[in-house]
Amino acid sequence: MNNSICSSQSNVKNLPKETVAKNSQQFYEDVLEGLSQYPKKLPSKYFYNAAGDRLFQQIMHSADYYLTRCELDIFTTRLPEMTKLLIKEGTPFDLIELGPGDCYKSIHLMKALTKQQATFNYLPIDISGAVLDLINTTLPALLPGMPIIPLHGEYFRMLSKANKHSANRKVVLCLGSNIGNMSMMESHAFCQDLRRHLDPGDLVIMGFDLVKNPNMIRMAYNDRDGITSQFNLNLLKRINHELGGNFNLDDFEHYCSYEPETGACKSFLVCLEDRTVRIRDTTISFKKNEYIWMEISQKFTQEQVDDLALKNGFKPVSNLMDSKQWFVDACWVVL
Ligand SMILES: C[S@@+](CC[C@H](N)C(=O)[O-])C[C@H]1O[C@@H](n2cnc3c(N)ncnc32)[C@H](O)[C@@H]1O
């Protein structure tokens, strides 16, 4: 085991002071860069602080957010196919999850693998220290003895670290349509980068939300309880708290659009009046009705999913769908 990686006993909250300062400076620079653009933008990866993680978990269980229920259906009814694919000839493997959140779906896979006495390590990679702490405290009780190696940081920087952990073959999970939080061009670049980090024969299971009734999609990101609105506004709160900003949350309103022609569902925060906001020593002006683009949640056709695999060095081996055929967990082998 590589000692530089935290073991399941370590607390990911205890980051070195220099890392915390570096992360905070990066957050500041990314926020200023985004808000200096036209139209203004904020990177959605910063949604996930402890409050953002909690709000996302509420979204997952909300009546309008069908994605979690669909993927859970796959991770309960299609487990025999999945475990057969992963266990292969029985050699040990590293199960690496990119952006696991609270492992709500992957836990079912891990339990099934453990039941079948598969030998594997679990390496969750997440930018949110809070979710890794949650994983670190809850998983050992649910799956005693399963080695957990949490990796706190960006996907590919941490995947390089994960690769040094062992010579085992790799199985990478990227669930919840995390890949949808990128433009189509960025998702191709993401798959190319993923391919570069893996070896022939390694496996990937990637969750994609499929195109469907446009009203259904828009509702999922504009839920009747207003949780998605709170989730978006929480990033302004985070900027106030961590970067000394002075956003007045009442000046901003959540808006969501879905374009069936492109499959792009987008979330915005619209400024309701002319306003200026200070972040540390920088002043940013907003015109009435000017918006900040917060997040894309891209929807895919099955052809686009296959195309992402075939154009970037993977071979599709199986497409596992839920009973409604709204969501697919695509299983790819690295060529
Ligand atoms: C939409 S949530 C999905 C969680 C989980 N995959 C699921 O299906 O429930 C996205 C997760 O990815 C993490 N994340 C987002 N961008 C990331 C990045 N660039 N690097 C590492 N983790 C990231 C977030 O902190 C969050 O836990």
The ligand as a Gaussian input file, in Angstrom:
#p B3LYP/6-31G(d) Opt

LIG

0 1
 C      -23.779000      15.108000      -8.945000
 S      -22.884000      14.464000      -7.572000
 C      -23.112000      12.720000      -7.930000
 C      -22.706000      11.811000      -6.838000
 C      -22.758000      10.320000      -7.181000
 N      -21.954000       9.994000      -8.347000
 C      -24.165000       9.841000      -7.400000
 O      -24.446000       9.316000      -8.472000
 O      -24.979000       9.972000      -6.486000
 C      -21.224000      14.781000      -8.114000
 C      -20.107000      14.331000      -7.149000
 O      -18.850000      14.506000      -7.835000
 C      -17.966000      15.322000      -7.053000
 N      -17.196000      16.144000      -8.015000
 C      -17.688000      17.076000      -8.872000
 N      -16.698000      17.578000      -9.649000
 C      -15.556000      16.952000      -9.269000
 C      -14.195000      17.024000      -9.702000
 N      -13.823000      17.848000     -10.676000
 N      -13.288000      16.211000      -9.111000
 C      -13.662000      15.364000      -8.098000
 N      -14.933000      15.259000      -7.647000
 C      -15.868000      16.031000      -8.216000
 C      -18.879000      16.120000      -6.137000
 O      -18.245000      16.540000      -4.963000
 C      -20.023000      15.142000      -5.876000
 O      -19.766000      14.282000      -4.791000

